[in-house]
């Protein structure tokens, strides 16, 4: 049985930070999470500013943004971990946790994304992530509350985040 099939909550998964450290999502148990596939060279990249604002506004109340760089859409995240970290820090002053680069679709997709996509399908029942900055909101119980497309600005999620908190 795959990790995604065996998992019951988002907290059952693990990732790696950009600097290669283990990042078990279990460490976020009881928090509300916003999981986002990101890219440095995308038209939606300015959303980093809004994601950082959400993180700063709500982190003291048990909220975290987790960024997952992905190069599957238009090769818009070509850099290595150090380049991604530098870009996020210097360009958008990102302080929320950034994970190592992953794939969100296809045979090499991260198990977390296999699970997320099964829990909350996209438009017309589609599972695949269509582009960078697709967002999944996870409740304190580790279940997916909502899925938001790339055009949904982070600020538009505040009502749902407030309700989850």
C-alpha positions as CSV (number, residue, x, y, z in Angstrom):
1,X,0.0,0.0,0.0
2,X,1.4,3.4,-0.9
3,X,2.0,6.1,1.7
4,X,-0.7,8.2,0.2
5,X,-3.2,5.3,0.4
6,X,-2.4,4.5,4.0
7,X,-2.5,8.1,5.2
8,X,-5.5,9.4,7.0
9,X,-4.4,13.0,7.6
10,X,-1.9,15.5,6.2
11,X,0.1,15.0,9.4
12,X,0.9,11.4,8.3
13,X,3.4,12.7,5.6
14,X,6.9,14.0,5.7
15,X,8.9,16.3,3.5
16,X,12.3,17.8,3.4
17,X,13.2,21.5,4.0
18,X,15.0,23.4,1.3
19,X,18.2,22.9,3.3
20,X,17.7,19.1,3.3
21,X,16.4,18.6,6.8
22,X,13.6,16.2,7.6
23,X,10.2,17.9,7.9
24,X,7.6,15.6,9.3
25,X,4.2,17.2,9.0
26,X,3.4,15.6,12.3
27,X,5.2,18.6,13.8
28,X,2.2,20.7,12.6
29,X,-0.4,18.5,14.2
30,X,-3.3,20.6,15.6
31,X,-2.4,23.6,13.3
32,X,-4.2,24.9,10.3
33,X,-1.9,24.5,7.2
34,X,-1.9,26.2,3.8
35,X,0.1,23.9,1.4
36,X,1.1,25.6,-1.9
37,X,3.2,24.5,-4.9
38,X,5.4,27.5,-5.7
39,X,7.6,28.8,-8.5
40,X,10.1,31.7,-8.7
41,X,9.5,32.6,-12.4
42,X,5.7,32.5,-12.7
43,X,3.2,35.2,-13.3
44,X,1.7,34.2,-9.9
45,X,5.0,34.5,-8.0
46,X,4.0,37.9,-6.4
47,X,1.6,35.8,-4.3
48,X,4.6,35.0,-2.1
49,X,4.0,38.5,-0.6
50,X,0.4,37.5,0.2
51,X,1.4,34.1,1.6
52,X,3.9,35.8,3.8
53,X,1.3,38.2,5.0
54,X,-1.1,35.3,5.9
55,X,1.8,33.6,7.8
56,X,2.7,36.7,9.7
57,X,-1.0,37.5,10.6
58,X,-2.0,34.0,11.7
59,X,1.0,32.0,12.8
60,X,0.6,32.9,16.5
61,X,-2.9,31.4,16.3
62,X,-1.7,28.0,15.1
63,X,-1.4,28.5,11.3
64,X,1.4,27.7,8.9
65,X,2.1,28.2,5.2
66,X,4.2,25.4,3.7
67,X,5.7,26.2,0.3
68,X,6.6,23.3,-2.1
69,X,8.7,24.5,-5.1
70,X,7.8,22.7,-8.3
71,X,9.3,22.9,-11.8
72,X,6.5,21.0,-13.6
73,X,4.7,24.0,-15.0
74,X,6.5,25.9,-17.7
75,X,9.9,25.1,-16.1
76,X,9.3,28.1,-13.8
77,X,11.3,26.8,-10.9
78,X,14.6,25.8,-12.5
79,X,16.9,26.6,-9.6
80,X,18.4,24.4,-7.0
81,X,17.6,24.7,-3.3
82,X,20.1,27.5,-2.6
83,X,18.8,29.6,-5.5
84,X,15.2,29.1,-4.5
85,X,16.0,30.0,-0.9
86,X,17.9,33.1,-1.9
87,X,15.1,34.2,-4.3
88,X,12.4,33.8,-1.7
89,X,14.4,35.5,1.0
90,X,15.8,38.4,-1.0
91,X,12.8,39.1,-3.3
92,X,9.8,38.5,-1.0
93,X,11.3,38.2,2.5
94,X,9.7,34.8,2.9
95,X,10.0,33.4,6.4
96,X,7.4,30.6,6.2
97,X,8.7,27.1,5.8
98,X,9.9,26.2,2.3
99,X,10.3,22.5,1.4
100,X,12.6,20.9,-1.1
101,X,11.5,20.9,-4.8
102,X,8.9,18.2,-5.6
103,X,6.6,17.0,-8.3
104,X,2.9,17.4,-7.8
105,X,1.7,15.4,-10.8
106,X,2.8,12.2,-12.6
107,X,4.6,9.1,-11.5
108,X,7.2,10.9,-9.4
109,X,4.7,13.1,-7.5
110,X,5.2,13.5,-3.8
111,X,2.9,11.2,-1.8
112,X,1.4,14.2,0.1
113,X,0.2,15.6,-3.2
114,X,-1.3,12.3,-4.3
115,X,-3.3,12.3,-1.0
116,X,-4.3,16.0,-1.2
117,X,-5.6,15.7,-4.8
118,X,-7.7,12.7,-3.9
119,X,-9.1,14.4,-0.9
120,X,-10.2,17.6,-2.7
121,X,-10.6,17.4,-6.5
122,X,-10.3,20.5,-8.7
123,X,-12.6,21.9,-11.3
124,X,-14.9,19.3,-13.0
125,X,-13.6,16.6,-10.7
126,X,-10.0,16.8,-12.0
127,X,-7.3,15.6,-9.6
128,X,-4.2,17.0,-11.3
129,X,-2.7,20.3,-10.2
130,X,-3.1,22.6,-13.2
131,X,-0.4,25.3,-12.4
132,X,1.8,26.9,-9.8
133,X,0.3,28.4,-6.7
134,X,-2.5,25.9,-6.3
135,X,-3.4,26.0,-2.6
136,X,-4.8,23.4,-0.2
137,X,-6.2,24.5,3.2
138,X,-5.8,21.8,5.9
139,X,-7.8,21.9,9.2
140,X,-6.5,21.3,12.6
141,X,-7.7,17.7,12.2
142,X,-5.4,17.2,9.2
143,X,-8.2,17.0,6.7
144,X,-8.4,19.1,3.5
145,X,-10.9,21.9,4.0
146,X,-10.5,23.6,0.6
147,X,-8.6,23.7,-2.7
148,X,-8.0,27.0,-4.4
149,X,-6.7,27.7,-7.9
150,X,-3.6,29.7,-8.8
151,X,-5.7,32.8,-9.6
152,X,-7.1,32.9,-6.0
153,X,-5.1,35.5,-4.2
154,X,-3.9,34.5,-0.7
155,X,-5.9,37.4,0.9
156,X,-9.1,35.8,-0.4
157,X,-8.5,32.9,1.9
158,X,-8.7,34.9,5.1
159,X,-12.3,34.1,5.9
160,X,-11.7,30.3,5.4
161,X,-8.5,30.5,7.5
162,X,-10.3,32.4,10.3
163,X,-13.1,29.8,10.3
164,X,-10.5,27.0,10.5
165,X,-8.7,28.6,13.4
